[in-house]
Amino acid sequence: MGQRIDFKTSSMITLSILPPPNPAPYGYYTFAKLNGPSTEGDISSWYVETDGGEGIVFSATVRDNFFNACGGWDHIFQPWTSTQPSGMYFYFGLQVTVLGYNGKITGNSTFYVGQGGDGTRYPWWAGGADFAISGNHTHGTLTVANANKASCTNVTATVFESQNSNDVHEIDLLFRNFATS
C-alpha cells in the first residue's frame, strides 16, 4: 500500500518532483507521483502518492540523509509536532517554481519531504535551505529569491508560510508577501 501527502499552496506555485541524485542517497524515494493541481480561488491542492515501497525500513540513516539534504535541523519543520524524528522511512525532493502575476517564472527553490515516525503516528517533515523555521519547528517560512528582475524590478523575493495543521499528512505553503527593495 502506498503513502499519500497533501499540499495546499498559493496558486502562484507550481510543484514538480525532482529526479534522484546520482548516486541516490539511502532512503531517497524514486517512485513518487505528483497529482494536481486543482485550483479554487488562490489555493491549489496537490498530492503526492508513492507506491508500496517494498523493503522500506525505518532508519536513522534515512533521517540523517534527509537532514543533510535540507541543510540541517534548522531548516526542517513539521506542522503537527516539534520533535525530531528518531528515524525516517524515506524522503523525496520537490521543485517549487514561483510564477509572477504575468505568468513568468520569478524564482525556484528545492525542498524535501520525508515520512518518519513519532509514537504511533507517521507524520511528514519538510525542509530545505530556503526555509526559516520558527514555532519550535512547527512553522516554516519559504523565501524564494526573485531571479527575473526584468518582470519585477523592486521585488527581491516571494515569501510563503506553512500553516499549522492537525493533519499529519498535509503541508500547506501559502503566500505571505513580496519582499521588496
Legacy VTK file of the C-alpha trace (Angstrom):
# vtk DataFile Version 3.0
C-alpha trace
ASCII
DATASET POLYDATA
POINTS 181 float
0.000 0.000 0.000
1.358 3.442 -0.909
1.528 6.627 1.097
-0.028 9.977 0.319
0.800 13.518 1.381
-1.390 16.503 0.536
-0.169 20.029 -0.171
-2.112 23.252 -0.319
-0.199 26.077 -1.951
-0.713 29.532 -3.256
-1.821 29.382 -6.889
1.458 31.230 -7.638
3.339 27.967 -7.002
3.829 25.013 -9.278
5.418 21.822 -7.953
7.428 19.135 -9.695
9.213 16.066 -8.363
12.997 16.193 -8.564
14.843 13.295 -10.156
17.029 11.478 -7.637
20.649 12.487 -7.324
23.187 10.086 -8.770
24.001 8.114 -6.760
20.781 8.389 -4.776
21.365 8.556 -1.005
19.946 5.713 1.065
16.241 6.354 1.613
15.752 8.752 -1.319
12.420 7.797 -2.857
12.354 7.457 -6.620
8.793 6.305 -7.156
6.632 9.236 -6.120
3.854 10.536 -8.378
2.655 14.137 -8.211
-1.039 14.823 -8.853
-2.672 18.188 -9.309
-3.192 20.910 -9.019
-6.847 21.517 -8.609
-7.311 25.219 -8.001
-10.036 27.040 -6.145
-9.564 30.786 -5.849
-5.990 31.491 -4.792
-5.360 27.988 -3.410
-4.023 24.998 -5.338
-4.327 21.460 -3.987
-1.719 18.841 -4.857
-0.917 15.398 -3.597
1.963 13.017 -3.919
1.385 9.291 -3.931
4.052 6.678 -3.517
3.895 3.033 -4.451
4.113 0.324 -1.808
7.838 0.713 -1.360
8.942 -2.860 -0.864
11.832 -3.096 1.547
11.487 0.376 3.092
12.955 0.321 6.585
12.679 2.848 9.411
16.225 4.146 9.798
18.278 6.854 11.468
20.470 6.835 8.336
17.494 7.898 6.187
16.734 10.667 8.701
20.356 11.847 8.610
20.357 11.887 4.785
17.099 13.878 4.822
18.545 16.349 7.348
21.660 16.786 5.174
19.574 17.377 2.029
17.549 20.061 3.861
20.588 21.847 5.251
20.201 20.561 8.823
17.575 20.592 11.582
17.486 24.404 11.487
15.709 24.182 8.092
13.153 21.436 8.901
9.589 21.748 10.178
6.589 19.561 10.879
3.267 21.399 11.371
1.957 18.741 13.722
4.828 18.131 16.140
8.002 19.897 17.188
10.064 16.792 17.883
12.824 15.399 15.721
12.042 12.026 14.219
14.129 9.208 15.678
14.255 7.771 12.171
12.561 8.067 8.808
11.247 5.700 6.177
12.018 7.714 3.033
12.164 11.204 1.536
11.986 12.867 -1.865
12.642 16.283 -3.379
10.236 18.800 -4.867
10.993 21.807 -7.041
8.920 24.888 -6.240
8.518 27.272 -9.163
7.031 30.681 -8.391
5.064 32.409 -11.116
4.608 36.172 -11.209
1.283 37.800 -11.980
2.372 37.967 -15.621
2.754 34.170 -15.676
6.557 34.311 -15.989
8.805 32.355 -13.654
10.227 34.597 -10.953
12.164 32.009 -8.959
12.766 28.395 -7.953
13.509 26.571 -4.741
14.073 22.969 -3.769
12.585 21.384 -0.706
12.439 17.866 0.627
9.603 15.931 2.220
10.069 12.787 4.272
7.970 10.436 6.342
9.156 9.429 9.757
7.726 8.116 12.976
6.506 9.905 16.079
4.964 7.473 18.537
2.013 5.765 16.859
1.731 8.297 14.022
3.750 8.663 10.853
3.921 12.399 10.137
5.715 14.096 7.282
8.575 16.531 7.777
9.587 19.149 5.216
12.505 21.473 4.792
15.150 22.975 2.604
17.881 25.571 2.558
15.400 28.391 1.730
13.226 27.703 4.812
13.452 29.725 8.008
11.992 27.785 10.929
10.021 29.104 13.899
7.454 27.901 16.405
9.769 25.207 17.779
9.965 23.596 14.312
6.191 23.603 13.722
6.311 26.501 11.269
8.368 27.162 8.152
8.732 30.285 6.045
9.917 29.719 2.478
11.601 32.668 0.781
12.159 32.286 -2.958
14.526 34.855 -4.440
13.282 36.742 -7.492
15.515 35.680 -10.364
13.545 37.583 -13.009
14.355 41.224 -12.258
13.081 42.294 -15.680
9.492 41.449 -14.735
9.503 42.848 -11.190
12.392 45.191 -10.513
11.570 46.028 -6.881
10.550 42.501 -5.745
13.538 40.708 -4.248
11.680 37.561 -3.123
8.294 35.933 -2.707
7.539 34.675 0.788
5.301 31.718 1.655
4.347 30.439 5.096
3.419 26.994 6.293
0.186 26.687 8.235
-0.186 24.604 11.374
-2.308 21.552 10.783
-3.891 18.790 12.806
-3.383 16.526 9.797
-0.040 14.706 9.892
-0.413 14.069 6.151
-0.725 17.677 4.936
1.702 20.542 4.459
0.440 23.971 3.412
2.572 26.736 1.839
0.517 29.877 1.369
1.509 33.283 0.026
2.513 35.784 2.715
4.067 38.756 0.950
6.582 40.067 -1.526
9.926 41.203 -0.158
10.823 44.452 -1.875
13.903 46.609 -2.161
LINES 1 182
181 0 1 2 3 4 5 6 7 8 9 10 11 12 13 14 15 16 17 18 19 20 21 22 23 24 25 26 27 28 29 30 31 32 33 34 35 36 37 38 39 40 41 42 43 44 45 46 47 48 49 50 51 52 53 54 55 56 57 58 59 60 61 62 63 64 65 66 67 68 69 70 71 72 73 74 75 76 77 78 79 80 81 82 83 84 85 86 87 88 89 90 91 92 93 94 95 96 97 98 99 100 101 102 103 104 105 106 107 108 109 110 111 112 113 114 115 116 117 118 119 120 121 122 123 124 125 126 127 128 129 130 131 132 133 134 135 136 137 138 139 140 141 142 143 144 145 146 147 148 149 150 151 152 153 154 155 156 157 158 159 160 161 162 163 164 165 166 167 168 169 170 171 172 173 174 175 176 177 178 179 180
